[in-house]
């Protein structure tokens, strides 16, 4: 009985890590962009994306306009899908909601507009 309890605890712990949010870090010009998706792997339907934009000193950038463009390339018999989600600032993090309509590879472009200049961080996610 004790062995069963230990195995159950380990399985629950591993499952928790497997479905925990995942963070991807990319550069966009002089900025570092940390994008955290609340589902791992991302799923069809609603997914929250928290985006932290840092300057080259590591300080959070809170005066930018952040837009998330997400798309799935064209496939045989299917046109490309292109969507946009404007991110809203909450504290030092921008939040956007993406709603991929089908499973497969999706491209995300996080566009940071600040001071008359726009920089882009590009990510690829695999939606389940």
Secondary structure, DSSP 8 states (H G I E B T S, - for coil): -HHHHHHHHHHHHHHHHHTS-EEEEEEETTEEEEEEESSSS--SEEEEEEEEEE-TTS-B--SSEEEEEEEE--BTTB--EEEEEEEEEETTEEEEEEEESSSEEEEEEEEEEETTEEEEEEEEEEE-
